[in-house]
Amino acid sequence: MILESLEVDPAVFASRTGWDPKPEGLCKGAQCVPAPDVVLPTGHLDVTAAAARLRMPLITDEERGLHALGPESGGTALTTAQVPEIVLPDIDGNPFSLSALHGRKVLLVAWASW
């Protein structure tokens, strides 16, 4: 999201990021992040405060007077805990479905050589 100001209309912020300022915080669907300091007395949304709460990268090009706000990066801003169906071969080469572990806590560890 490219911005010319770090104070924006909350409706614009919601339409461009999916995060809607509500009394309970910044919400996307059923997920809400407490953010009591993001709506200013003027009614505008403080992008710097919202970026910090949502763990969204915010960079400024002072020469051009522009700001770039990136997507949320997880943490308290997770939008879902749903994992897609994954089927991989087990150590013997037999297909193993992640859904076979339904109801159990699972830690997935991924590794790549690059």
N, C-alpha and C positions, 0 to 999 in steps of 0.2 A: 504494500500500500504506500503510494507516494503522497506526501503531505506538504503543504505550504506553511502550515501552522501546527503547533503542538497542542492546540485547543481546538477540538472539532465538535460538531453536532453529534450527540449520542446516537441518533438514528442513522447518520452516515457511517459511524464506526460500526454499528451493528450490521448494516447492509453489506459492508465491505469485508468484515472479519468474521461475522457470525456470532460475535460476543455482544450480547444485549445487556446494557446496564439496567439492573433492577434493584429494588430495595435490599435484597439478600446478597447482592454482589454482581459480578459480571457472569452472565449465564449463556451457555450454548446448549440448547436442549434442556435436559434435566441436570446437567453438570453446572454447578455454580462455584465461583472462586470469590471468597470474601474480598471486597474492595471498597471500603468505606471512604477512601480519599480520592476516588477517581472522578466523581462529578463535582465540578466547581460551583461556587455560589452563583455564577453567571448562567449555569445550566449547561455549559460546555463540558466535554469530557477531557480530562488531562491525559494526553496520550503517554507522557513519560511515566505517570503513575500506573496506568493500565498496562503498559509494556512490562514494567517491573513485576506487577502482580501475576501476569499471564506468562512470564518468562519469554517474551517476544523480543527479538533483537531490534534495536532502534539505533539507526545511524543518521548523522547529520552532515549535509554538504553545506558548510557555512558560506562558501563562495557563492553558491546559487540560491541559498535560503530554502533548501528542500530537506525533507526528512524521509527516510525509508523505514517502514515498519514491516518486519518479517513475521512468519507464522509462529504460533505458540510451539514450545519445544517440550511439552510433556510436564512431568512433575505434577503440581496441583491442577494443571490445566488439561488433564486427560479427558477426552470426550467419550471414551468407551473402554471397557475392559474385555470386550469380545475379541476372541482370536479366531481367524478363519480356519476352516478345516485344513489340516496339514497331514499328509501321508508321506512318510519317508521310509526307506528300508532300515530294518534293524541290523544288528551286528551279524546276523545270519543271512541277511538279504531278503527277509520276509517283510511285506509291507506292514508298517505300524502307523496307526491312526492316532492323532493327538486326542481325538474325542474318546478314545478308550480310557483316558484318565479323567473323564468328566467327574466333577465333584471333589477332585483332589487339587491341592495346590501344586503348581508346576513351575519350575524355573527352567527357562529356555536359554541355552548358551549357544551363541553363534560365533563362528570363526571363519575368517577368509585369509588366504595367503597373500593377498595384495596389500 
